[in-house]
Each structure stands twice: as structure tokens, then as C-alpha cells.
């Protein structure tokens, strides 16, 4: 019974840090893990998320370029864009897509314009979340070879920062 609980806690921290990195360090601390174990949990889980979404995003963008409208519809529903706004976009007379800006879209565009790739890499684990930030980086900067290394370094640094912050307070 104890061993099953331990594995379940460990896997939940790894999964949480792969998807919602900001919540992983506090959850690991609440589960009673030490400072070093929290850093290791969140770093490894973040790396798993970065690798999964990096190669998954590359695969989707390379194999299914014509699925853009399906991905766009899923993205719109995830971002809370109503069906009415989606239909307005489809009924546009000039056949140009109507951009609907949400708060999150504005933040992403601002970060990309102001800070470029370094800003996206630094803020991906904490502000954008690993899935969204990694897919955006793959989409806009896929020609660069060092993306995976920089994303991994960012996850490791943020893991130390968040774990230290949780440990102090």
C-alpha cells in the first residue's frame, strides 16, 4: 500500500510539472518531498514535457499542414472564443481570417515582439506553460538547432528558483 502511494505521488508530480510547471514545486513540497527531491521532480517532469511537446509539435507541423483549420478550431475552443466569433471569421467577405485577440494572445504577441526567442524560452515554464510555449517556439523558430537545450536549461533554472522560493516561504 505504501509503495503504491509513493509511486502515485511521484508520477503525479512528474505529470504536473510536465503540463503545469508553476504548480509542481508547491505540490511536491506539500507531499513532503525534500528541497533536492523537489528540484529533481520538477526538473525531470519539465524535461519530459518539453521533449514530448517539442517532438510532438514538430511531428504535427510536418505531417499535417492541412489540418490547420482543425487545430485552429481546437485552439479557439480552448481559448474560449465563442462559436459566433468563429462563424464571423468564416463569413468574412475577403476570405481573410478575422483575428480575435484574447488576453493570452496579447501576452504571447507582446512577449514575442518585445523579447523574441529568449523571452519565450525564459517565460515558457512559468507564464505560458510548457505545452503552449514549446509548441509556439517550435512553430516560429523551428530552424534553430539549440531550442531543446535552451528550453531544458530554462526548465532547470526555473525549477531551482521555484523550489527555493517554496523552501524559503
FENZISUL-V448785 format. One record per residue. N is the residue number from 0. SS is DSSP state (@ for helix, = for strand, . for the rest). PHI is phi in radians with two decimals (NA if undefined). OMEGA is omega in radians with two decimals (none if undefined). Layout:
N&SS&PHI&OMEGA / N&SS&PHI&OMEGA
This chain:
0&.&NA&-3.12 / 1&@&-1.12&-3.12 / 2&@&-1.14&3.11 / 3&@&-1.11&3.10 / 4&@&-1.10&-3.14 / 5&@&-1.11&3.12 / 6&@&-1.15&3.14 / 7&@&-1.11&3.10 / 8&@&-1.11&-3.12 / 9&@&-1.10&3.14 / 10&@&-1.15&3.13 / 11&@&-1.18&3.09 / 12&@&-1.17&3.13 / 13&@&-1.09&3.14 / 14&@&-1.17&3.13 / 15&@&-1.10&-3.14 / 16&@&-1.30&3.07 / 17&@&-1.33&-3.05 / 18&@&-1.94&3.13 / 19&.&-2.12&-2.97 / 20&@&-1.08&-3.09 / 21&@&-1.08&-3.09 / 22&@&-1.57&-3.02 / 23&@&-1.25&-3.12 / 24&@&-1.13&3.07 / 25&@&-1.09&3.13 / 26&@&-1.15&3.11 / 27&@&-1.11&3.10 / 28&@&-1.16&3.11 / 29&@&-1.17&3.08 / 30&.&-1.28&3.07 / 31&.&1.67&3.12 / 32&.&-1.31&-3.14 / 33&.&-1.29&-3.14 / 34&@&-1.03&-3.12 / 35&@&-1.16&3.13 / 36&@&-1.15&3.07 / 37&@&-1.12&3.10 / 38&@&-1.08&-3.14 / 39&@&-1.13&3.12 / 40&@&-1.02&-3.06 / 41&@&-1.23&3.12 / 42&@&-1.16&-3.12 / 43&@&-1.14&3.09 / 44&@&-1.11&3.08 / 45&@&-1.11&3.09 / 46&@&-1.12&3.09 / 47&@&-1.07&3.12 / 48&@&-1.13&-3.14 / 49&@&-1.09&-3.12 / 50&@&-1.13&-3.13 / 51&@&-1.08&-3.08 / 52&@&-1.34&3.08 / 53&@&-1.16&-3.12 / 54&@&-1.28&3.06 / 55&@&-1.13&3.09 / 56&@&-1.14&3.08 / 57&@&-1.06&-3.13 / 58&@&-1.10&-3.11 / 59&@&-1.12&-3.13 / 60&@&-1.18&-3.14 / 61&@&-1.43&-3.02 / 62&@&-1.54&-3.00 / 63&.&-2.22&-3.13 / 64&@&-1.18&-3.12 / 65&@&-1.49&3.13 / 66&@&-1.55&-3.09 / 67&@&-1.00&-3.12 / 68&@&-1.19&3.10 / 69&@&-1.19&3.12 / 70&@&-1.11&3.14 / 71&@&-1.10&3.13 / 72&@&-1.13&3.09 / 73&@&-1.12&3.13 / 74&@&-1.10&3.13 / 75&@&-1.06&-3.14 / 76&@&-1.19&3.10 / 77&@&-1.17&-3.10 / 78&@&-1.45&3.08 / 79&.&1.53&3.09 / 80&.&-1.38&-3.02 / 81&.&-1.25&3.12 / 82&@&-1.10&3.12 / 83&@&-1.07&3.11 / 84&@&-1.16&3.08 / 85&@&-1.14&3.12 / 86&@&-1.20&3.07 / 87&@&-1.05&3.11 / 88&@&-1.09&-3.12 / 89&@&-1.27&-3.08 / 90&.&-1.53&-3.13 / 91&.&-1.09&-3.02 / 92&.&-1.20&-3.10 / 93&.&-1.51&-3.11 / 94&.&1.03&3.02 / 95&.&-1.70&3.13 / 96&.&-1.16&3.09 / 97&.&-1.50&-3.14 / 98&.&-1.40&3.06 / 99&.&-2.02&-3.05 / 100&.&-1.68&3.02 / 101&.&-1.77&-3.13 / 102&@&-1.06&-3.14 / 103&@&-1.14&3.10 / 104&@&-1.06&-3.14 / 105&@&-1.11&3.12 / 106&@&-1.09&-3.13 / 107&@&-1.11&3.13 / 108&@&-1.11&3.12 / 109&@&-1.09&3.12 / 110&@&-1.10&-3.11 / 111&@&-1.14&-3.14 / 112&@&-1.26&-3.08 / 113&@&-1.34&-2.97 / 114&@&-1.97&3.12 / 115&@&1.17&-3.12 / 116&@&-1.07&3.13 / 117&@&-1.03&3.12 / 118&@&-1.14&3.09 / 119&@&-1.11&-3.13 / 120&@&-1.14&-3.11 / 121&@&-1.19&-3.04 / 122&@&-1.62&-3.12 / 123&@&-1.02&-3.08 / 124&@&-1.14&-2.99 / 125&@&-1.74&-3.05 / 126&@&-1.73&-3.03 / 127&@&-1.56&-3.00 / 128&.&1.43&-3.04 / 129&@&-1.09&-3.14 / 130&@&-1.07&-3.08 / 131&@&-1.19&-3.12 / 132&@&-1.11&-3.14 / 133&@&-1.16&3.13 / 134&@&-1.15&3.09 / 135&@&-1.10&3.13 / 136&@&-1.12&3.11 / 137&@&-1.13&-3.11 / 138&@&-1.17&-3.02 / 139&@&-1.63&-3.05 / 140&@&-2.27&-3.01 / 141&.&-1.21&-3.12 / 142&.&-1.32&-3.11 / 143&.&-1.32&-3.09 / 144&.&-1.57&-3.02 / 145&.&-1.69&-3.07 / 146&@&-1.09&-3.09 / 147&@&-1.11&3.13 / 148&@&-1.15&-3.14 / 149&@&-1.17&3.09 / 150&@&-1.12&3.12 / 151&@&-1.14&3.09 / 152&@&-1.11&3.11 / 153&@&-1.08&3.12 / 154&@&-1.10&-3.12 / 155&@&-1.13&-3.14 / 156&@&-1.12&3.14 / 157&@&-1.15&3.09 / 158&@&-1.09&3.11 / 159&@&-1.14&-3.12 / 160&@&-1.10&-3.11 / 161&@&-1.18&3.13 / 162&@&-1.15&3.09 / 163&@&-1.14&3.11 / 164&@&-1.06&3.13 / 165&@&-1.16&-3.12 / 166&@&-1.17&-3.11 / 167&@&-1.24&-3.08 / 168&.&-1.76&none
